[in-house]
Amino acid sequence: MQKISFKKIHNFFKKYYFYILGIIFIALICFNFFIYYQYICLLTDIDTSIINDEVKIDQETLQAILDDINMREDNLHRIQENKYFDPFN
């Protein structure tokens, strides 16, 4: 196996850097076009009709959630009303 010297690699990039950058630039343009096509053009073809289904809520679960929210609010108000000792005075 032959060793490739650093000088040969440097000379190769020095000679062909413009072409390599051009290929990278074209690849990035193609990638950006693909993203644009996927997220803009394909989304316009989707049917966006609204589905009007009734949402059924379990009243017991809803009441449990509301009780939990009320309990948290009560705890918050109780904590905010307390006067704590200031150790720096």
C-alpha positions as CSV (number, residue, x, y, z in Angstrom):
1,M,0.0,0.0,0.0
2,Q,1.4,3.3,-1.0
3,K,1.7,6.2,1.4
4,I,0.0,9.4,0.2
5,S,2.0,12.4,1.3
6,F,0.5,15.5,2.7
7,K,2.1,17.5,-0.1
8,K,0.2,15.6,-2.7
9,I,-3.1,16.0,-0.9
10,H,-2.4,19.7,-0.5
11,N,-1.5,20.1,-4.2
12,F,-4.7,18.2,-5.2
13,F,-6.9,20.5,-3.2
14,K,-5.0,23.5,-4.3
15,K,-5.6,22.6,-7.9
16,Y,-9.3,21.4,-7.7
17,Y,-10.7,23.4,-4.8
18,F,-13.0,25.5,-7.1
19,Y,-14.6,22.3,-8.5
20,I,-15.0,20.7,-5.1
21,L,-16.7,23.8,-3.8
22,G,-18.9,24.0,-6.9
23,I,-20.0,20.3,-6.3
24,I,-20.8,21.0,-2.7
25,F,-22.7,24.1,-3.6
26,I,-24.8,22.3,-6.2
27,A,-25.5,19.5,-3.7
28,L,-26.7,22.0,-1.1
29,I,-29.0,23.7,-3.7
30,C,-30.5,20.3,-4.6
31,F,-30.9,19.4,-0.9
32,N,-32.7,22.8,-0.2
33,F,-34.9,22.3,-3.3
34,F,-35.9,18.8,-1.9
35,I,-36.8,20.3,1.5
36,Y,-38.8,23.1,-0.2
37,Y,-40.6,20.5,-2.4
38,Q,-41.3,18.2,0.6
39,Y,-42.6,20.9,3.0
40,I,-44.3,23.4,0.7
41,C,-45.4,21.8,-2.5
42,L,-46.6,18.5,-1.1
43,L,-48.5,20.2,1.7
44,T,-50.7,22.1,-0.8
45,D,-51.9,18.8,-2.3
46,I,-53.3,17.6,1.1
47,D,-57.0,17.9,1.7
48,T,-57.5,20.2,4.7
49,S,-61.2,19.5,5.5
50,I,-62.2,20.0,9.1
51,I,-63.5,17.0,10.9
52,N,-66.4,17.9,13.2
53,D,-66.5,15.0,15.7
54,E,-68.0,15.4,19.1
55,V,-65.5,15.1,21.9
56,K,-66.8,13.1,24.8
57,I,-65.3,13.9,28.2
58,D,-65.6,11.6,31.2
59,Q,-67.1,13.8,33.9
60,E,-65.4,12.0,36.8
61,T,-62.0,12.4,35.2
62,L,-62.7,16.1,34.5
63,Q,-63.8,16.7,38.0
64,A,-60.7,15.0,39.4
65,I,-58.5,17.2,37.2
66,L,-60.4,20.4,38.3
67,D,-60.1,19.4,41.9
68,D,-56.4,18.9,41.5
69,I,-56.0,22.3,39.9
70,N,-58.0,23.9,42.7
71,M,-55.9,22.2,45.3
72,R,-52.7,23.4,43.7
73,E,-54.0,27.0,43.5
74,D,-55.0,26.8,47.2
75,N,-51.5,25.6,48.1
76,L,-49.9,28.4,46.0
77,H,-52.0,31.1,47.7
78,R,-51.3,29.6,51.2
79,I,-47.5,29.7,50.5
80,Q,-47.6,33.2,49.1
81,E,-49.5,34.5,52.2
82,N,-46.9,33.1,54.6
83,K,-44.3,35.6,56.0
84,Y,-40.9,33.9,56.2
85,F,-38.1,34.9,58.5
86,D,-35.4,36.9,56.8
87,P,-32.0,35.6,57.9
88,F,-30.2,38.6,56.6
89,N,-31.7,41.2,58.8
